[in-house]
């Protein structure tokens, strides 16, 4: 099954865009790689959108914690 997740661009030199659907966080890097993180609370998606440094927020709160 294929579906579309709306990706929202963020101001970051590390992360290009983020999306959220059904409890899964999608993080697209400037390299073109997209990482999926299931079971991520919605507040982390909002945190990425509003962080002054989305890359730092991602590294501190999501990376390595949700797989």
N, CA, C, O and CB atoms as a CASP TS submission, in Angstrom:
PFRMAT TS
TARGET T0000
AUTHOR 0000-0000-0000
METHOD Language model
MODEL 1
PARENT N/A
ATOM      1  N   UNK     1       0.845  -1.178   0.000  1.00  0.00           N
ATOM      2  CA  UNK     1       0.000   0.000   0.000  1.00  0.00           C
ATOM      3  C   UNK     1       0.890   1.240   0.000  1.00  0.00           C
ATOM      4  O   UNK     1       1.841   1.330   0.776  1.00  0.00           O
ATOM      5  CB  UNK     1      -0.961  -0.001   1.222  1.00  0.00           C
ATOM      6  N   UNK     2       0.586   2.163  -0.846  1.00  0.00           N
ATOM      7  CA  UNK     2       1.346   3.398  -0.949  1.00  0.00           C
ATOM      8  C   UNK     2       0.434   4.567  -0.583  1.00  0.00           C
ATOM      9  O   UNK     2      -0.738   4.593  -0.959  1.00  0.00           O
ATOM     10  CB  UNK     2       1.937   3.574  -2.378  1.00  0.00           C
ATOM     11  N   UNK     3       0.975   5.516   0.139  1.00  0.00           N
ATOM     12  CA  UNK     3       0.196   6.699   0.490  1.00  0.00           C
ATOM     13  C   UNK     3       1.112   7.906   0.557  1.00  0.00           C
ATOM     14  O   UNK     3       2.335   7.774   0.587  1.00  0.00           O
ATOM     15  CB  UNK     3      -0.540   6.500   1.832  1.00  0.00           C
ATOM     16  N   UNK     4       0.516   9.060   0.580  1.00  0.00           N
ATOM     17  CA  UNK     4       1.241  10.323   0.545  1.00  0.00           C
ATOM     18  C   UNK     4       1.284  10.941   1.938  1.00  0.00           C
ATOM     19  O   UNK     4       0.265  11.030   2.622  1.00  0.00           O
ATOM     20  CB  UNK     4       0.592  11.294  -0.457  1.00  0.00           C
ATOM     21  N   UNK     5       2.461  11.360   2.342  1.00  0.00           N
ATOM     22  CA  UNK     5       2.631  12.080   3.601  1.00  0.00           C
ATOM     23  C   UNK     5       3.084  13.488   3.251  1.00  0.00           C
ATOM     24  O   UNK     5       4.092  13.671   2.569  1.00  0.00           O
ATOM     25  CB  UNK     5       3.663  11.361   4.555  1.00  0.00           C
ATOM     26  N   UNK     6       2.342  14.475   3.717  1.00  0.00           N
ATOM     27  CA  UNK     6       2.725  15.859   3.460  1.00  0.00           C
ATOM     28  C   UNK     6       3.990  16.193   4.230  1.00  0.00           C
ATOM     29  O   UNK     6       4.047  16.037   5.450  1.00  0.00           O
ATOM     30  CB  UNK     6       1.587  16.826   3.844  1.00  0.00           C
ATOM     31  N   UNK     7       5.003  16.653   3.511  1.00  0.00           N
ATOM     32  CA  UNK     7       6.268  17.037   4.129  1.00  0.00           C
ATOM     33  C   UNK     7       6.322  18.563   4.210  1.00  0.00           C
ATOM     34  O   UNK     7       5.956  19.263   3.267  1.00  0.00           O
ATOM     35  CB  UNK     7       7.488  16.472   3.324  1.00  0.00           C
ATOM     36  N   UNK     8       6.782  19.054   5.343  1.00  0.00           N
ATOM     37  CA  UNK     8       6.866  20.491   5.583  1.00  0.00           C
ATOM     38  C   UNK     8       8.339  20.867   5.710  1.00  0.00           C
ATOM     39  O   UNK     8       9.060  20.302   6.532  1.00  0.00           O
ATOM     40  CB  UNK     8       6.063  20.905   6.866  1.00  0.00           C
ATOM     41  N   UNK     9       8.779  21.814   4.902  1.00  0.00           N
ATOM     42  CA  UNK     9      10.175  22.262   4.936  1.00  0.00           C
ATOM     43  C   UNK     9      10.466  22.978   6.246  1.00  0.00           C
ATOM     44  O   UNK     9       9.630  23.709   6.778  1.00  0.00           O
ATOM     45  CB  UNK     9      10.483  23.189   3.741  1.00  0.00           C
ATOM     46  N   UNK    10      11.678  22.747   6.754  1.00  0.00           N
ATOM     47  CA  UNK    10      12.138  23.430   7.965  1.00  0.00           C
ATOM     48  C   UNK    10      13.436  24.164   7.646  1.00  0.00           C
ATOM     49  O   UNK    10      14.126  23.837   6.681  1.00  0.00           O
ATOM     50  CB  UNK    10      12.342  22.420   9.146  1.00  0.00           C
ATOM     51  N   UNK    11      13.753  25.143   8.458  1.00  0.00           N
ATOM     52  CA  UNK    11      14.958  25.931   8.273  1.00  0.00           C
ATOM     53  C   UNK    11      16.120  25.240   8.988  1.00  0.00           C
ATOM     54  O   UNK    11      16.339  25.432  10.184  1.00  0.00           O
ATOM     55  CB  UNK    11      14.760  27.381   8.800  1.00  0.00           C
ATOM     56  N   UNK    12      16.855  24.435   8.226  1.00  0.00           N
ATOM     57  CA  UNK    12      17.936  23.652   8.801  1.00  0.00           C
ATOM     58  C   UNK    12      18.943  23.304   7.717  1.00  0.00           C
ATOM     59  O   UNK    12      18.567  23.078   6.567  1.00  0.00           O
ATOM     60  CB  UNK    12      17.394  22.375   9.474  1.00  0.00           C
ATOM     61  N   UNK    13      20.210  23.260   8.076  1.00  0.00           N
ATOM     62  CA  UNK    13      21.226  22.830   7.120  1.00  0.00           C
ATOM     63  C   UNK    13      21.331  21.308   7.094  1.00  0.00           C
ATOM     64  O   UNK    13      22.006  20.756   6.225  1.00  0.00           O
ATOM     65  CB  UNK    13      22.588  23.452   7.467  1.00  0.00           C
ATOM     66  N   UNK    14      20.687  20.631   8.012  1.00  0.00           N
ATOM     67  CA  UNK    14      20.748  19.178   8.178  1.00  0.00           C
ATOM     68  C   UNK    14      19.469  18.498   7.674  1.00  0.00           C
ATOM     69  O   UNK    14      19.531  17.483   6.981  1.00  0.00           O
ATOM     70  CB  UNK    14      20.982  18.826   9.651  1.00  0.00           C
ATOM     71  N   UNK    15      18.317  19.065   8.028  1.00  0.00           N
ATOM     72  CA  UNK    15      17.016  18.484   7.697  1.00  0.00           C
ATOM     73  C   UNK    15      16.311  19.360   6.670  1.00  0.00           C
ATOM     74  O   UNK    15      16.231  20.577   6.831  1.00  0.00           O
ATOM     75  CB  UNK    15      16.143  18.323   8.967  1.00  0.00           C
ATOM     76  N   UNK    16      15.802  18.732   5.614  1.00  0.00           N
ATOM     77  CA  UNK    16      15.077  19.469   4.580  1.00  0.00           C
ATOM     78  C   UNK    16      13.606  19.633   4.951  1.00  0.00           C
ATOM     79  O   UNK    16      13.057  20.732   4.876  1.00  0.00           O
ATOM     80  CB  UNK    16      15.202  18.755   3.231  1.00  0.00           C
ATOM     81  N   UNK    17      12.961  18.507   5.360  1.00  0.00           N
ATOM     82  CA  UNK    17      11.524  18.549   5.630  1.00  0.00           C
ATOM     83  C   UNK    17      11.132  17.442   6.599  1.00  0.00           C
ATOM     84  O   UNK    17      11.836  16.444   6.751  1.00  0.00           O
ATOM     85  CB  UNK    17      10.721  18.422   4.323  1.00  0.00           C
ATOM     86  N   UNK    18       9.985  17.646   7.252  1.00  0.00           N
ATOM     87  CA  UNK    18       9.455  16.642   8.177  1.00  0.00           C
ATOM     88  C   UNK    18       7.974  16.434   7.883  1.00  0.00           C
ATOM     89  O   UNK    18       7.292  17.334   7.392  1.00  0.00           O
ATOM     90  CB  UNK    18       9.670  17.073   9.663  1.00  0.00           C
ATOM     91  N   UNK    19       7.490  15.237   8.189  1.00  0.00           N
ATOM     92  CA  UNK    19       6.087  14.906   8.030  1.00  0.00           C
ATOM     93  C   UNK    19       5.660  13.967   9.143  1.00  0.00           C
ATOM     94  O   UNK    19       6.498  13.367   9.816  1.00  0.00           O
ATOM     95  CB  UNK    19       5.821  14.277   6.653  1.00  0.00           C
ATOM     96  N   UNK    20       4.359  13.843   9.333  1.00  0.00           N
ATOM     97  CA  UNK    20       3.836  13.004  10.411  1.00  0.00           C
ATOM     98  C   UNK    20       2.530  12.380   9.964  1.00  0.00           C
ATOM     99  O   UNK    20       1.644  13.067   9.456  1.00  0.00           O
ATOM    100  CB  UNK    20       3.636  13.821  11.714  1.00  0.00           C
ATOM    101  N   UNK    21       2.415  11.069  10.158  1.00  0.00           N
ATOM    102  CA  UNK    21       1.179  10.374   9.801  1.00  0.00           C
ATOM    103  C   UNK    21       1.068   9.098  10.621  1.00  0.00           C
ATOM    104  O   UNK    21       1.998   8.293  10.662  1.00  0.00           O
ATOM    105  CB  UNK    21       1.133  10.056   8.280  1.00  0.00           C
ATOM    106  N   UNK    22      -0.069   8.920  11.269  1.00  0.00           N
ATOM    107  CA  UNK    22      -0.343   7.690  11.986  1.00  0.00           C
ATOM    108  C   UNK    22       0.670   7.323  13.048  1.00  0.00           C
ATOM    109  O   UNK    22       0.942   6.142  13.265  1.00  0.00           O
ATOM    110  CB  UNK    22      -0.439   6.598  11.035  1.00  0.00           C
ATOM    111  N   UNK    23       1.230   8.319  13.711  1.00  0.00           N
ATOM    112  CA  UNK    23       2.205   8.046  14.759  1.00  0.00           C
ATOM    113  C   UNK    23       3.625   7.844  14.257  1.00  0.00           C
ATOM    114  O   UNK    23       4.525   7.539  15.039  1.00  0.00           O
ATOM    115  CB  UNK    23       1.788   6.848  15.513  1.00  0.00           C
ATOM    116  N   UNK    24       3.829   8.012  12.961  1.00  0.00           N
ATOM    117  CA  UNK    24       5.163   7.861  12.388  1.00  0.00           C
ATOM    118  C   UNK    24       5.683   9.222  11.947  1.00  0.00           C
ATOM    119  O   UNK    24       4.991   9.981  11.268  1.00  0.00           O
ATOM    120  CB  UNK    24       5.146   6.869  11.198  1.00  0.00           C
ATOM    121  N   UNK    25       6.913   9.512  12.345  1.00  0.00           N
ATOM    122  CA  UNK    25       7.588  10.739  11.959  1.00  0.00           C
ATOM    123  C   UNK    25       8.484  10.445  10.763  1.00  0.00           C
ATOM    124  O   UNK    25       9.228   9.464  10.764  1.00  0.00           O
ATOM    125  CB  UNK    25       8.408  11.325  13.141  1.00  0.00           C
ATOM    126  N   UNK    26       8.413  11.285   9.753  1.00  0.00           N
ATOM    127  CA  UNK    26       9.243  11.169   8.555  1.00  0.00           C
ATOM    128  C   UNK    26      10.180  12.367   8.533  1.00  0.00           C
ATOM    129  O   UNK    26       9.746  13.510   8.672  1.00  0.00           O
ATOM    130  CB  UNK    26       8.370  11.100   7.242  1.00  0.00           C
ATOM    131  N   UNK    27      11.466  12.096   8.358  1.00  0.00           N
ATOM    132  CA  UNK    27      12.466  13.159   8.352  1.00  0.00           C
ATOM    133  C   UNK    27      13.297  13.023   7.074  1.00  0.00           C
ATOM    134  O   UNK    27      14.023  12.046   6.891  1.00  0.00           O
ATOM    135  CB  UNK    27      13.377  13.094   9.633  1.00  0.00           C
ATOM    136  N   UNK    28      13.178  14.015   6.199  1.00  0.00           N
ATOM    137  CA  UNK    28      13.925  14.022   4.941  1.00  0.00           C
ATOM    138  C   UNK    28      15.153  14.913   5.103  1.00  0.00           C
ATOM    139  O   UNK    28      15.050  16.084   5.469  1.00  0.00           O
ATOM    140  CB  UNK    28      13.031  14.513   3.757  1.00  0.00           C
ATOM    141  N   UNK    29      16.303  14.334   4.823  1.00  0.00           N
ATOM    142  CA  UNK    29      17.568  15.053   4.945  1.00  0.00           C
ATOM    143  C   UNK    29      17.906  15.750   3.626  1.00  0.00           C
ATOM    144  O   UNK    29      17.349  15.422   2.578  1.00  0.00           O
ATOM    145  CB  UNK    29      18.707  14.088   5.356  1.00  0.00           C
ATOM    146  N   UNK    30      18.819  16.708   3.692  1.00  0.00           N
ATOM    147  CA  UNK    30      19.262  17.391   2.475  1.00  0.00           C
ATOM    148  C   UNK    30      19.972  16.430   1.526  1.00  0.00           C
ATOM    149  O   UNK    30      20.086  16.715   0.334  1.00  0.00           O
ATOM    150  CB  UNK    30      20.189  18.558   2.827  1.00  0.00           C
ATOM    151  N   UNK    31      20.447  15.307   2.030  1.00  0.00           N
ATOM    152  CA  UNK    31      21.112  14.302   1.196  1.00  0.00           C
ATOM    153  C   UNK    31      20.131  13.536   0.321  1.00  0.00           C
ATOM    154  O   UNK    31      20.541  12.843  -0.610  1.00  0.00           O
ATOM    155  CB  UNK    31      21.880  13.329   2.065  1.00  0.00           C
ATOM    156  N   UNK    32      18.816  13.655   0.616  1.00  0.00           N
ATOM    157  CA  UNK    32      17.801  12.926  -0.123  1.00  0.00           C
ATOM    158  C   UNK    32      17.287  11.710   0.632  1.00  0.00           C
ATOM    159  O   UNK    32      16.255  11.145   0.268  1.00  0.00           O
ATOM    160  CB  UNK    32      18.347  12.501  -1.451  1.00  0.00           C
ATOM    161  N   UNK    33      17.989  11.307   1.669  1.00  0.00           N
ATOM    162  CA  UNK    33      17.570  10.172   2.497  1.00  0.00           C
ATOM    163  C   UNK    33      16.384  10.571   3.369  1.00  0.00           C
ATOM    164  O   UNK    33      16.376  11.658   3.948  1.00  0.00           O
ATOM    165  CB  UNK    33      18.743   9.670   3.378  1.00  0.00           C
ATOM    166  N   UNK    34      15.378   9.695   3.466  1.00  0.00           N
ATOM    167  CA  UNK    34      14.245   9.928   4.356  1.00  0.00           C
ATOM    168  C   UNK    34      14.229   8.835   5.407  1.00  0.00           C
ATOM    169  O   UNK    34      14.264   7.648   5.081  1.00  0.00           O
ATOM    170  CB  UNK    34      12.901   9.966   3.569  1.00  0.00           C
ATOM    171  N   UNK    35      14.174   9.238   6.668  1.00  0.00           N
ATOM    172  CA  UNK    35      14.134   8.311   7.794  1.00  0.00           C
ATOM    173  C   UNK    35      12.714   8.262   8.347  1.00  0.00           C
ATOM    174  O   UNK    35      12.047   9.291   8.458  1.00  0.00           O
ATOM    175  CB  UNK    35      15.146   8.729   8.901  1.00  0.00           C
ATOM    176  N   UNK    36      12.262   7.073   8.688  1.00  0.00           N
ATOM    177  CA  UNK    36      10.955   6.904   9.312  1.00  0.00           C
ATOM    178  C   UNK    36      11.162   6.468  10.757  1.00  0.00           C
ATOM    179  O   UNK    36      11.978   5.595  11.053  1.00  0.00           O
ATOM    180  CB  UNK    36      10.084   5.868   8.532  1.00  0.00           C
ATOM    181  N   UNK    37      10.415   7.088  11.633  1.00  0.00           N
ATOM    182  CA  UNK    37      10.494   6.804  13.061  1.00  0.00           C
ATOM    183  C   UNK    37       9.085   6.524  13.575  1.00  0.00           C
ATOM    184  O   UNK    37       8.329   7.460  13.840  1.00  0.00           O
ATOM    185  CB  UNK    37      11.153   7.989  13.840  1.00  0.00           C
ATOM    186  N   UNK    38       8.715   5.229  13.722  1.00  0.00           N
ATOM    187  CA  UNK    38       7.380   4.902  14.230  1.00  0.00           C
ATOM    188  C   UNK    38       7.253   5.171  15.725  1.00  0.00           C
ATOM    189  O   UNK    38       8.245   5.215  16.453  1.00  0.00           O
ATOM    190  CB  UNK    38       7.055   3.444  13.944  1.00  0.00           C
ATOM    191  N   UNK    39       6.021   5.349  16.162  1.00  0.00           N
ATOM    192  CA  UNK    39       5.679   5.520  17.586  1.00  0.00           C
ATOM    193  C   UNK    39       6.250   6.793  18.203  1.00  0.00           C
ATOM    194  O   UNK    39       6.539   6.830  19.399  1.00  0.00           O
ATOM    195  CB  UNK    39       6.170   4.331  18.373  1.00  0.00           C
ATOM    196  N   UNK    40       6.411   7.818  17.401  1.00  0.00           N
ATOM    197  CA  UNK    40       6.903   9.106  17.903  1.00  0.00           C
ATOM    198  C   UNK    40       5.709   9.945  18.338  1.00  0.00           C
ATOM    199  O   UNK    40       4.768  10.114  17.562  1.00  0.00           O
ATOM    200  CB  UNK    40       7.747   9.858  16.816  1.00  0.00           C
ATOM    201  N   UNK    41       5.722  10.470  19.545  1.00  0.00           N
ATOM    202  CA  UNK    41       4.624  11.347  19.979  1.00  0.00           C
ATOM    203  C   UNK    41       4.532  12.597  19.082  1.00  0.00           C
ATOM    204  O   UNK    41       5.541  13.119  18.608  1.00  0.00           O
ATOM    205  CB  UNK    41       4.824  11.767  21.463  1.00  0.00           C
ATOM    206  N   UNK    42       3.316  13.046  18.873  1.00  0.00           N
ATOM    207  CA  UNK    42       3.080  14.202  18.008  1.00  0.00           C
ATOM    208  C   UNK    42       3.847  15.448  18.470  1.00  0.00           C
ATOM    209  O   UNK    42       4.248  16.269  17.645  1.00  0.00           O
ATOM    210  CB  UNK    42       1.590  14.509  17.955  1.00  0.00           C
ATOM    211  N   UNK    43       4.050  15.590  19.781  1.00  0.00           N
ATOM    212  CA  UNK    43       4.745  16.789  20.273  1.00  0.00           C
ATOM    213  C   UNK    43       6.178  16.880  19.742  1.00  0.00           C
ATOM    214  O   UNK    43       6.729  17.978  19.661  1.00  0.00           O
ATOM    215  CB  UNK    43       4.761  16.796  21.804  1.00  0.00           C
ATOM    216  N   UNK    44       6.790  15.751  19.381  1.00  0.00           N
ATOM    217  CA  UNK    44       8.129  15.813  18.786  1.00  0.00           C
ATOM    218  C   UNK    44       8.071  16.348  17.358  1.00  0.00           C
ATOM    219  O   UNK    44       8.982  17.052  16.923  1.00  0.00           O
ATOM    220  CB  UNK    44       8.788  14.425  18.802  1.00  0.00           C
ATOM    221  N   UNK    45       7.014  16.020  16.630  1.00  0.00           N
ATOM    222  CA  UNK    45       6.821  16.598  15.298  1.00  0.00           C
ATOM    223  C   UNK    45       6.691  18.110  15.411  1.00  0.00           C
ATOM    224  O   UNK    45       7.339  18.853  14.675  1.00  0.00           O
ATOM    225  CB  UNK    45       5.570  15.995  14.605  1.00  0.00           C
ATOM    226  N   UNK    46       5.853  18.560  16.333  1.00  0.00           N
ATOM    227  CA  UNK    46       5.696  20.000  16.553  1.00  0.00           C
ATOM    228  C   UNK    46       7.010  20.637  17.009  1.00  0.00           C
ATOM    229  O   UNK    46       7.343  21.751  16.607  1.00  0.00           O
ATOM    230  CB  UNK    46       4.595  20.263  17.592  1.00  0.00           C
ATOM    231  N   UNK    47       7.746  19.917  17.850  1.00  0.00           N
ATOM    232  CA  UNK    47       9.036  20.415  18.315  1.00  0.00           C
ATOM    233  C   UNK    47      10.001  20.643  17.166  1.00  0.00           C
ATOM    234  O   UNK    47      10.711  21.649  17.138  1.00  0.00           O
ATOM    235  CB  UNK    47       9.642  19.450  19.309  1.00  0.00           C
ATOM    236  N   UNK    48      10.032  19.721  16.222  1.00  0.00           N
ATOM    237  CA  UNK    48      10.898  19.890  15.050  1.00  0.00           C
ATOM    238  C   UNK    48      10.484  21.096  14.225  1.00  0.00           C
ATOM    239  O   UNK    48      11.329  21.855  13.750  1.00  0.00           O
ATOM    240  CB  UNK    48      10.872  18.633  14.181  1.00  0.00           C
ATOM    241  N   UNK    49       9.179  21.270  14.056  1.00  0.00           N
ATOM    242  CA  UNK    49       8.687  22.385  13.252  1.00  0.00           C
ATOM    243  C   UNK    49       9.044  23.741  13.854  1.00  0.00           C
ATOM    244  O   UNK    49       9.285  24.702  13.125  1.00  0.00           O
ATOM    245  CB  UNK    49       7.187  22.280  13.092  1.00  0.00           C
ATOM    246  N   UNK    50       9.078  23.817  15.173  1.00  0.00           N
ATOM    247  CA  UNK    50       9.247  25.109  15.840  1.00  0.00           C
ATOM    248  C   UNK    50      10.617  25.313  16.477  1.00  0.00           C
ATOM    249  O   UNK    50      10.877  26.362  17.068  1.00  0.00           O
ATOM    250  CB  UNK    50       8.200  25.263  16.887  1.00  0.00           C
ATOM    251  N   UNK    51      11.492  24.322  16.362  1.00  0.00           N
ATOM    252  CA  UNK    51      12.816  24.431  16.982  1.00  0.00           C
ATOM    253  C   UNK    51      13.668  25.482  16.269  1.00  0.00           C
ATOM    254  O   UNK    51      13.594  25.628  15.049  1.00  0.00           O
ATOM    255  CB  UNK    51      13.531  23.067  16.962  1.00  0.00           C
ATOM    256  N   UNK    52      14.466  26.202  17.032  1.00  0.00           N
ATOM    257  CA  UNK    52      15.400  27.151  16.410  1.00  0.00           C
ATOM    258  C   UNK    52      16.483  26.388  15.647  1.00  0.00           C
ATOM    259  O   UNK    52      17.065  26.915  14.699  1.00  0.00           O
ATOM    260  CB  UNK    52      16.043  28.079  17.482  1.00  0.00           C
ATOM    261  N   UNK    53      16.751  25.147  16.062  1.00  0.00           N
ATOM    262  CA  UNK    53      17.680  24.273  15.353  1.00  0.00           C
ATOM    263  C   UNK    53      17.048  22.878  15.240  1.00  0.00           C
ATOM    264  O   UNK    53      17.219  22.044  16.129  1.00  0.00           O
ATOM    265  CB  UNK    53      19.067  24.210  16.089  1.00  0.00           C
ATOM    266  N   UNK    54      16.318  22.628  14.141  1.00  0.00           N
ATOM    267  CA  UNK    54      15.689  21.323  13.983  1.00  0.00           C
ATOM    268  C   UNK    54      16.684  20.153  14.029  1.00  0.00           C
ATOM    269  O   UNK    54      16.356  19.083  14.544  1.00  0.00           O
ATOM    270  CB  UNK    54      14.937  21.289  12.682  1.00  0.00           C
ATOM    271  N   UNK    55      17.873  20.349  13.502  1.00  0.00           N
ATOM    272  CA  UNK    55      18.878  19.294  13.526  1.00  0.00           C
ATOM    273  C   UNK    55      19.279  18.926  14.943  1.00  0.00           C
ATOM    274  O   UNK    55      19.394  17.745  15.272  1.00  0.00           O
ATOM    275  CB  UNK    55      20.097  19.716  12.743  1.00  0.00           C
ATOM    276  N   UNK    56      19.492  19.930  15.781  1.00  0.00           N
ATOM    277  CA  UNK    56      19.837  19.676  17.184  1.00  0.00           C
ATOM    278  C   UNK    56      18.668  19.024  17.908  1.00  0.00           C
ATOM    279  O   UNK    56      18.869  18.104  18.701  1.00  0.00           O
ATOM    280  CB  UNK    56      20.240  20.986  17.893  1.00  0.00           C
ATOM    281  N   UNK    57      17.452  19.487  17.647  1.00  0.00           N
ATOM    282  CA  UNK    57      16.270  18.892  18.274  1.00  0.00           C
ATOM    283  C   UNK    57      16.159  17.418  17.885  1.00  0.00           C
ATOM    284  O   UNK    57      15.906  16.562  18.734  1.00  0.00           O
ATOM    285  CB  UNK    57      14.985  19.659  17.863  1.00  0.00           C
ATOM    286  N   UNK    58      16.347  17.132  16.612  1.00  0.00           N
ATOM    287  CA  UNK    58      16.286  15.759  16.114  1.00  0.00           C
ATOM    288  C   UNK    58      17.331  14.885  16.816  1.00  0.00           C
ATOM    289  O   UNK    58      17.017  13.796  17.297  1.00  0.00           O
ATOM    290  CB  UNK    58      16.501  15.729  14.584  1.00  0.00           C
ATOM    291  N   UNK    59      18.551  15.363  16.869  1.00  0.00           N
ATOM    292  CA  UNK    59      19.627  14.576  17.491  1.00  0.00           C
ATOM    293  C   UNK    59      19.400  14.356  18.984  1.00  0.00           C
ATOM    294  O   UNK    59      19.726  13.286  19.499  1.00  0.00           O
ATOM    295  CB  UNK    59      20.965  15.267  17.278  1.00  0.00           C
ATOM    296  N   UNK    60      18.862  15.322  19.674  1.00  0.00           N
ATOM    297  CA  UNK    60      18.674  15.224  21.120  1.00  0.00           C
ATOM    298  C   UNK    60      17.431  14.431  21.520  1.00  0.00           C
ATOM    299  O   UNK    60      17.432  13.775  22.561  1.00  0.00           O
ATOM    300  CB  UNK    60      18.596  16.600  21.709  1.00  0.00           C
ATOM    301  N   UNK    61      16.378  14.481  20.717  1.00  0.00           N
ATOM    302  CA  UNK    61      15.085  13.937  21.141  1.00  0.00           C
ATOM    303  C   UNK    61      14.552  12.747  20.346  1.00  0.00           C
ATOM    304  O   UNK    61      13.658  12.046  20.819  1.00  0.00           O
ATOM    305  CB  UNK    61      14.092  15.001  21.085  1.00  0.00           C
ATOM    306  N   UNK    62      15.082  12.509  19.155  1.00  0.00           N
ATOM    307  CA  UNK    62      14.490  11.492  18.289  1.00  0.00           C
ATOM    308  C   UNK    62      15.509  10.452  17.805  1.00  0.00           C
ATOM    309  O   UNK    62      15.285   9.249  17.943  1.00  0.00           O
ATOM    310  CB  UNK    62      13.840  12.158  17.097  1.00  0.00           C
ATOM    311  N   UNK    63      16.585  10.903  17.259  1.00  0.00           N
ATOM    312  CA  UNK    63      17.595  10.005  16.671  1.00  0.00           C
ATOM    313  C   UNK    63      18.063   8.977  17.692  1.00  0.00           C
ATOM    314  O   UNK    63      18.499   9.330  18.788  1.00  0.00           O
ATOM    315  CB  UNK    63      18.802  10.812  16.146  1.00  0.00           C
ATOM    316  N   UNK    64      17.970   7.711  17.324  1.00  0.00           N
ATOM    317  CA  UNK    64      18.407   6.625  18.184  1.00  0.00           C
ATOM    318  C   UNK    64      17.412   6.227  19.267  1.00  0.00           C
ATOM    319  O   UNK    64      17.623   5.236  19.967  1.00  0.00           O
ATOM    320  CB  UNK    64      19.678   6.997  18.817  1.00  0.00           C
ATOM    321  N   UNK    65      16.333   6.988  19.412  1.00  0.00           N
ATOM    322  CA  UNK    65      15.326   6.697  20.445  1.00  0.00           C
ATOM    323  C   UNK    65      14.076   6.054  19.859  1.00  0.00           C
ATOM    324  O   UNK    65      13.389   5.297  20.545  1.00  0.00           O
ATOM    325  CB  UNK    65      14.944   7.977  21.183  1.00  0.00           C
ATOM    326  N   UNK    66      13.779   6.346  18.606  1.00  0.00           N
ATOM    327  CA  UNK    66      12.601   5.798  17.928  1.00  0.00           C
ATOM    328  C   UNK    66      13.055   5.135  16.638  1.00  0.00           C
ATOM    329  O   UNK    66      13.605   5.799  15.760  1.00  0.00           O
ATOM    330  CB  UNK    66      11.536   6.912  17.641  1.00  0.00           C
ATOM    331  N   UNK    67      12.830   3.828  16.514  1.00  0.00           N
ATOM    332  CA  UNK    67      13.270   3.098  15.319  1.00  0.00           C
ATOM    333  C   UNK    67      12.135   2.377  14.661  1.00  0.00           C
ATOM    334  O   UNK    67      12.332   1.713  13.644  1.00  0.00           O
ATOM    335  CB  UNK    67      14.356   2.113  15.664  1.00  0.00           C
TER
END
